[in-house]
């Protein structure tokens, strides 16, 4: 089959043709070429004949047949440009008169972009004559008035008309392409000659169009909005560096910020990439007007309309961020919490933190902001990598905050117990009087749990006994999380290990379930494995803990792997892991499914566990770390490490493949593994470059290459 190749311009068509896949689109000599099949070639020849018949004595072709032939062409969005480049202006003129309105706009825009707005006056006039006919039935009165003031002899002003009609016709893909390509052109030649198109009003029209809710495309719409704004700001920044007259960066309006947040909220909650993009981009824009937020107040009597609108936008933005932080805390993702907090931290000045009647912090919503702060404090305090952030949070919080927020008070006291900062705990307690909350019991269960943890940490056992007696006298019941904190606080002091076990014996399985795992960890850390206690805890867990409680069973499984790795080595852990996830294993027997034997009391060669997708990465990470540690010890001791080196290669490749089966991206696998074996890369804020010839660097550099060689 003979093929025809026509130069279709330097740019791709703005959108994919609404026809079946083309036989080929190739890039030849940096120009896009459309490759025609035999059927498409016939359609093109028929189209040329029909266009010629419009200006002859022949029977004129029908618009329907012309449209049908145009739809068959692979370069239908650049057909006008092709005819113009081949000096077929008469055919191009006939083509414009027969095309649909949308096709005229798309073809004209592609021509102007491909020519970099450098058209002959006759070409520009011809196109505008056809564009002008569509203006009355397309544009709104305001746009019509604007176009009457523009000099349409300049190609950029004709493009303004095309752009405005694309907005009115909801051709957002075309409008976005016009802005993107014009910005790219302005970056090369300067922005001055494109200001009629590249200005605040035109960009705002595009953003308003893209901010309309559309659940199927909300994610892509928001990404395009921020891409366009970023390109516009880039062009403005370059223009301002050259010109005396300055142009401001694009500022989102209050209505646009509200619409963007609504679109982001309507998308899937698991789309952390989108939420992170919205928080990062809007945070940067809003922070640019930080002086309007410096004196935050819910009293708007003395504020201008600009200040009121800006404050409301920041409140809505922070509310979105708080919800995202709560979601990330619940999913145990402190890194995302940290990144988000660093973006919104500048808005949390003394005035905002002290406001007790703001949109995000008032009695009606239970002081939501302080509630979120309690979760941030707990999240950072539990992770040594981010623990230093708590001190910064406390410095900017008013002492009155703990009087209205029991959760914030409890999280800060827990932090005092974890870090041994008894001065902070004493300051908090000095502010807490009997009538603070107006409750007859004075303290909530979570607060009592925090106070008990602090008392045990300080070694004030008499006060701990008073707290326990108070809880018993007032029938205060602790939930599983609070009870676990009590047991962990007792286990922090080795002399209280027996007291911790007595507390576990006195509680039912529903309350003590998380404390079981804490006690197992304590036994492993002190090398005092008591199998009678393990049997007691496992039997009660089987009887009283739901199989769906992933927080308990996942942690129990991880503790067992930790025990196996310490006693038998990582190879045994690998064997158990592979046996547990194998899809083609033979039936294990009724005892595994019905009776669920205690793995600690079973032979490890017979143990098969149910590993959730959330548990597997932690097990793989531990196996990989142990294999690397063995290799490093052999190298450091100057032993023959050939065998251990091969073992590391084998284990690393196995871990890499298991990660990929879990759906991890290659870059995420590499990042996760390097942080597992390199402490420096885990430090927050540490941007020092690693030594280029370190084992970690060489391993990550060659990991993918090794997999390719291994698979041959």
C-alpha positions, -999 to +999 in steps of 0.1 A: +000+000+000+014+034-010+016+060+017+014+097+014+033+119+039+022+155+043+039+180+066+013+189+092+032+216+111+057+217+139+031+210+166+008+182+174-029+188+168-044+201+200-065+170+206-068+134+194-090+130+164-124+115+170-117+086+146-101+051+150-064+050+155-043+063+126-019+040+107+010+061+118+022+095+131+060+099+127+085+126+135+107+133+105+133+161+106+116+176+136+084+181+117+052+163+124+041+142+094+007+126+089+009+092+073-022+085+051-036+050+046-053+042+012-087+049+026-076+083+040-058+092+008-091+086-011-109+108+014-084+136+009-086+135-029-124+135-026-122+165-003-101+184-027-125+177-056-155+188-034-137+220-024-130+227-061-166+221-070-177+249-047-162+275-071-171+259-104-200+249-126-199+214-112-226+201-089-216+215-055-208+190-028-230+188+003-216+199+037-224+165+051-201+147+026-174+172+031-176+168+069-175+130+065-143+132+045-127+156+069-134+133+098-114+105+081-082+126+078-055+121+104-045+158+103-080+173+102-070+197+130-042+211+109-058+208+074-060+246+070-023+249+078-014+223+052-034+240+025-019+274+033+016+260+033+010+245-001-003+278-016-039+264-018-054+296-004-086+293-025-092+258-013-084+270+022-110+297+019-136+272+007-126+249+036-132+276+062-167+283+047-177+246+049-161+235+082-180+234+115-175+262+139-153+241+163-131+229+134-126+264+121-114+276+155-091+246+161-075+248+126-071+286+128-054+284+162-031+256+151-021+278+121-013+308+142+007+287+167+027+269+140+035+302+123+044+318+157+018+345+148+039+355+118+012+355+090+009+376+059-017+404+061-038+387+034-038+354+053-047+371+085-076+390+069-090+359+052-091+340+085-106+369+105-133+374+079-146+339+087-140+343+124-159+376+124-191+359+111-191+335+141-187+363+167-223+375+170-237+340+177-208+329+199-194+356+222-210+374+251-217+412+249-186+420+270-163+401+248-178+416+217-172+451+230-136+442+238-129+429+203-143+460+187-115+479+204-088+455+192-067+460+160-076+428+141-048+435+116-025+420+142-026+382+143-025+381+182-058+400+183-074+375+160-062+348+184-078+367+212-111+363+194-105+326+188-096+322+225-127+340+237-149+318+215-131+287+226-140+297+262-177+304+253-179+271+235-163+251+264-134+241+242-111+240+273-085+219+256-081+244+227-081+273+252-054+257+272-033+250+242-035+286+230-023+298+264+005+273+267+019+278+232+016+316+234+035+316+267+062+294+252+065+319+223+066+348+247+095+332+267+115+333+235+106+367+221+093+387+251+058+391+265+051+426+253+036+417+220+013+391+235-002+412+263-036+413+246-039+376+251-016+370+281-033+391+307-051+385+340-086+386+326-080+360+299-062+336+323-091+341+348-117+331+321-098+299+315-096+291+353-132+299+358-141+274+330-119+247+344-131+251+380-166+240+371-173+207+388-170+176+366-163+144+386-148+125+357-122+151+349-117+171+382-082+157+388-070+165+353-087+199+353-069+210+385-036+199+371-041+219+340-052+250+360-019+250+380+001+242+349-013+273+331-009+296+361+027+283+365+035+290+329+019+325+330+038+334+362+071+322+346+065+345+316+056+374+339+087+369+360+109+369+329+091+400+316+095+419+350+132+412+350+136+430+317+110+458+318+104+488+341+066+484+341+059+454+363+031+429+358+018+411+390+018+373+392-016+357+388-037+359+420-065+334+425-098+351+433-118+340+464-144+323+443-117+304+423-100+292+455-134+280+468-141+262+435-106+246+434-110+233+470-144+219+462-131+201+432-102+187+451-125+176+480-148+158+456-120+137+442-109+104+457-095+108+492-067+085+484-054+109+457-026+123+479-007+136+448-036+159+439-042+171+474-005+178+478-005+198+446-035+219+456-020+226+491+014+234+476+002+257+449-026+275+468-003+278+499+023+295+478-002+320+463-019+328+496+014+332+514+023+359+489-002+382+505+007+373+541+006+409+552-032+408+549-033+379+574-008+393+599-036+406+622-061+378+620-094+386+637-129+372+634-142+408+639-144+422+604-158+457+613-125+474+607-113+453+578-115+462+541-133+439+516-100+427+503-088+417+538-121+400+545-120+380+512-084+370+517-091+359+553-120+338+543-100+322+515-072+313+540-098+299+564-112+276+537-077+266+525-066+257+561-098+237+566-090+217+536-054+212+549-067+201+583-089+174+568-060+162+547-037+161+578-064+141+597-065+116+568-027+112+567-025+108+605-050+080+604-030+063+576+003+067+596+019+090+571+039+115+592+060+126+561+028+140+544+018+156+577+052+173+580+052+185+544+017+200+547+024+216+581+056+233+567+034+249+539+007+262+562+029+271+592+033+308+582-005+313+586-005+302+622+006+334+639-003+344+674-035+361+664-048+330+645-037+305+672-055+326+699-088+331+681-115+311+698-143+322+675-128+317+640-142+296+612-120+267+621-119+271+659-151+278+678-173+262+704-198+250+678-172+228+660-155+217+693-124+239+686-116+219+655-082+236+650-070+226+685-083+191+678-062+189+647-032+203+665-035+175+691-033+150+662-003+168+647+015+168+681+008+131+687+020+123+651+052+142+655+059+131+691+056+094+682+082+097+654+117+107+665+124+121+631+098+148+636+097+151+674+117+184+674+087+200+656+065+198+687+086+224+705+079+249+677+042+241+678+040+247+716+058+280+713+030+295+692+001+280+711-017+300+738-019+283+772-057+288+771-058+262+743-054+232+767-083+246+788-108+242+760-093+211+743-088+180+764-073+162+734-046+189+730-038+188+767-035+149+767-012+149+736+011+174+751+013+155+784+020+123+765+048+142+747+062+153+780+063+117+792+079+104+760+107+131+760+111+134+798+102+171+796+087+173+830+088+211+831+063+212+802+040+187+820+041+207+852+033+240+834+003+223+818-010+210+850-006+243+868-030+258+843-056+230+848-079+238+877-109+218+891-135+240+873-116+243+839-140+222+820-169+223+844-170+185+846-176+166+879-147+142+872-123+170+861-105+148+836-114+127+806-101+091+803-075+102+777-062+129+800-060+105+830-041+081+808-016+109+799-012+120+835-006+084+846+020+080+818+038+112+830+037+101+867+052+067+859+079+084+837+088+108+865+088+079+890+060+095+911+043+062+919+022+076+947+006+100+923+001+072+898-018+052+925-039+082+932-048+085+895-057+049+893-079+052+924-095+083+910-103+065+878-118+035+897-138+056+920-153+076+892-159+045+870-136+059+843-131+034+815-100+035+793-102+025+756-077+002+740-054+030+728-054+047+762-048+015+781-019+007+758-003+040+766-006+032+803+011-002+799+038+013+777+044+040+803+048+013+830+071-007+808+094+023+803+106+017+839+119-019+842+108-021+879+072-017+867+071-046+843+053-067+868+028-039+874+022-037+836+015-074+835-009-071+864-028-044+845-030-067+814-044-095+836-070-073+851-083-060+817-104-079+791-091-087+757-110-058+740-093-033+762-059-049+765-054-060+729-029-033+718-011-037+751-005-074+742+017-063+714+035-038+735+043-064+761+056-089+735+079-061+722+091-055+757+099-092+762+119-093+730+138-061+738+148-075+772+155-110+759+130-125+784+105-144+763+078-160+786+059-185+765+033-190+792+024-153+789+025-155+751+000-184+753-023-164+776-022-133+753-028-153+721-056-173+735-074-142+748-068-124+715-083-153+695-114-153+717-118-115+721-103-097+692-120-095+658-102-109+628-109-076+611-088-056+636-059-050+613-041-027+638-038-056+663-031-086+640-007-068+616+013-057+646+012-093+661+025-106+628+053-081+626+064-089+662+066-126+652+088-118+622+110-097+645+113-126+669+122-151+641+148-127+626+165-123+659+165-160+668+169-177+634+180-150+610+164-134+580+166-165+557+140-182+580+119-151+578+121-152+540+110-188+540+079-180+562+071-150+540+073-170+508+052-198+522+026-173+535+022-155+502+025-184+478-006-188+456+001-224+446+008-239+480-009-272+489-038-272+513-023-266+548-048-286+568-078-277+589-058-268+619-044-237+602-078-223+592-100-236+621-078-237+651-052-210+643-022-223+662-001-199+681+030-192+658+053-187+689+044-222+701+047-239+667+077-251+647+087-223+624+089-247+594+052-253+598+041-217+603+019-200+577+006-165+583-020-143+567+000-113+555-019-082+546-007-058+519+000-032+546+023-057+565+044-070+537+065-039+530+076-038+567+086-075+566+105-070+533+123-039+546+134-058+577+147-087+557+166-064+534+181-044+562+193-076+580+210-089+548+228-057+542+239-055+579+255-089+577+274-079+545+286-047+561+298-065+593+318-089+571+334-061+552+342-041+583+357-072+599+378-078+568+364-113+564+358-132+531+325-116+523+320-131+488+291-154+500+274-125+519+278-102+489+260-127+466+233-132+493+227-094+494+223-094+456+199-123+458+179-108+487+178-073+472+165-085+439+139-107+456+127-077+478+126-055+447+104-079+428+081-084+458+077-046+462+067-044+425+041-071+429+026-050+457+022-021+432+051+001+442+068+022+416+105+017+408+114+051+422+094+044+454+112+011+459+146+026+455+137+055+479+123+031+505+153+008+504+179+035+506+161+050+537+161+015+552+199+011+552+211+047+553+204+068+584+215+101+569+188+099+542+161+096+570+170+128+587+145+156+581+160+186+566+194+169+559+203+177+523+239+168+525+251+148+495+261+112+502+295+098+494+294+087+458+312+054+463+292+043+493+276+008+493+241+023+493+248+045+463+264+018+443+236-007+452+208+017+441+227+026+409+231-010+398+198-025+412+178-022+380+207-031+358+213-062+379+177-072+375+180-070+337+211-092+337+196-117+361+164-121+340+183-129+308 
